Amino acid sequence: MGKTTLARLIPDAKYLNCDLPSVVRALSDPELLLAAQPPGSVLILDEIQRLPDPSLPLKIAADEHPHLRVLATGSSTLTARGRFRDTLTGRKRSIHLCPVLWEECASPFGIADFDRRLLHGGLPEALLADTPSPEDCAEWIDSFYARDILELFGVRNRHGFLSLLRLLLRWSGGLVDVARLSRLTGLSRPTVKSYLEALEVAHAMRLLRPFRSGAAGEIVSRPKCYGFDTGFVAFEKGWTQIREDDRGLLWEHLVLDTLSCRFPAEDVFYWRNKAGREIDFVVRRDDGGVDTVECKINADGVSPRAAKAFRRRVPAGANLVVTPGGGPPYRMQRGGIDFVVGGVALLDPSAPPPAG
C-alpha cells in the first residue's frame, strides 16, 4: 500500500503493524508501550483500525506524551462509525492520500501519456503497469468491501452494496438519483443513502454538492457523484482504450483530485440551473471570491453562456479554464466574459494571477 511505503521512509521511526496479533497485544496496554518510547521519537501505528479501540493509544499519546510524534494509518477513514470511541478533536491532523495527481505523473513516475493516466488510474502499481488489469480492479473492489465496508461499517449485504458501487462508478460525474438507484439495485431509499454515506466517508466516492447563490432557478438539492479513481471508472464502463469522447469526463475527475488536495471539501461545488447552464466546479475562496472552473481538453471549446449566467448571480471571482497541457496561463475573452486558461497550476490558492 502507498501509505505503508511512505510511512516506512520516515527515518529512525518505530514501526508497528497493527495487523499482527503481537502488536495488538502490545497495544492492549498503551500506557506501558508509549512510556517506553524515547522523547522526540516517532511512532508509526499502521492499520490502526485493527485495534479494538483505535482512539485510545492516540488519546493517551496526545495527552500524556506530547514529546512523542505518532503517525497512525488506516485503510479507510480513522473516524469510521463505531470504531473510534473518542473523536480526538484538537489532537489530530488528518491526511488523505489521493491517487497520483496528473501534475505528479511526469516526476517522479515518468508518465507523460495523458490517456495512460486516464485509463490506468492513479494507484501507483496500476499506473506503472504495462496494461490495465481487470482482475486487479475486481480484486481491489472485493477487498475494499471486506476490509473497509464490512469491517468498519458493518454492511452485510455484499451483493447490494457492490451493485450500488459499480453502478455509481458507471455513472461517475453525473447527478445522484436515489430513487433510480433504489430501483436498479433493489435497495430501499434509506439503504441507498446509508451506503452512499459509507462510500463517501471511505473516500471511494466523492459527493459534490450544488452551489447556492440564493437566486431562483438553481439546482440546489441533488449532488454529483465522482468515483475516486479514473482507472476504476474506466474498468466499470468497460473501456479498454480512451476514445476522444471519454477524455472530457475523465479529465473532470483529475481536476477534482487536484481541487480536493488544495481546498477543503466544503469549499468545492458544482453549479447548474434549470435552464441547463452548468459549471463543472465552483470554488469558494478565503477572500470571499467564488471561482468557476471549467475542465476542457481544448480551451477553444469554452462557451461563455454558463459563466455569464453564474456571474449575474455571483460577480466576484475568476473564471478558470483548466486544460491538461502545460505552458504559462493566459487570458481570453468570450461573449464579454474574461477567462484565464492554463493547467492545474491555476488551482493553487496562492498562485498569482496571470499577466494580461
Secondary structure, DSSP 8 states (H G I E B T S, - for coil): -HHHHHHHTSTT-EEEETTSHHHHHHTTSHHHHHHTS-TT-EEEEETGGGSSSTHHHHHHHHHH-TT-EEEE--SS-TT-TTT-SS--TTT-------S--GGGTTTTT----HHHHHHH-SSHHHHHSSS--HHHHHHHHHHHIIIIIIIII----HHHHHHHHHHHHHTTTEE--HHHHHHHHT--HHHHHHHHHHHHHTTSEEEE-B---S-TTB--S--EEEES-HHHHHHHHT-SS--HHHHHHHHHHHHHHHHHHHS-GGGEEEEEBTTS-EEEEEEE-TTS-EEEEEE-SSGGG--SHHHHHHHHH--SS-EEEE-S--S--EEEEETTEEEEEESGGGG-TT------
